[in-house]
Amino acid sequence: MPKMKSHSGAKKRFRVSKSGKVKFRRQGRNHNTADKTPKLMSNKRGGAYLASKKQEQSITTMIQK
């Protein structure tokens, strides 16, 4: 049986922490930031963790780590 290939889009968007949680960067920070409120931009700063265990399992199989 051939080797499974990792999903290159998922590799760029998600990281697995040491505890095994899947971390991602929040969307909406690349352009038109002058129109967004400072409160919204501060909430988008930093990363976030996936809440769903099912999503976490599917992404870890895509990343294969």
N, C-alpha and C positions, 0 to 999 in steps of 0.2 A: 504494500500500500504506500502511495507517495506521501511525502511530508506535507503537513498543513502549512499554508502560507499565512503570515500575519497580515492584518488589515492595515494598509499603510496610512489611511486616513485616521484610524483610531490611534495609531502610534503617535501621530502628531498632536492629537487633541487630549489624550488622557495619560496620566501617570499613576503608577501603583505605589502607595506609601509603604513604609516598613511594616506597618500594622496590617496591611493588606487592603486598605480602603482605596477606592478609585477617586483620584483628584482631577478636576478639570478647571479650565479658565472660563470665567463668565463671558457671555457674548455682549456685543454692543459697545466696545471701547475703541474701535479703530478709526471711525470718522464721525463727523457731525457732533463732536463732543461739546462744542460751544453752545449748542441748543439744549443740552441736558443739564439738569440741576446738579449742583455740587453734592447734594445728598445722594442722588442716584449714582454719581460717579464714585463716591467713596464706598458705597455698598458693592459696586462692581470690582473694587480693588481687591487684590488677593484672590485666592482660589476657593473652591467649594468642593464638597464631597458628595458623591451620589447617595441618595437616600434609599433607593430601592435595591434590595439584595439581588433580585432577578436581573436588573440592569447591570449590576456589578459583575455577576457571573458571566453574562454575555460579553461584556467588554474585556474581561480578563482572558476569555478564550480568543477574542480577536487580537489582543496584544500578545498573548502567549508568553507571559512571565510568571 
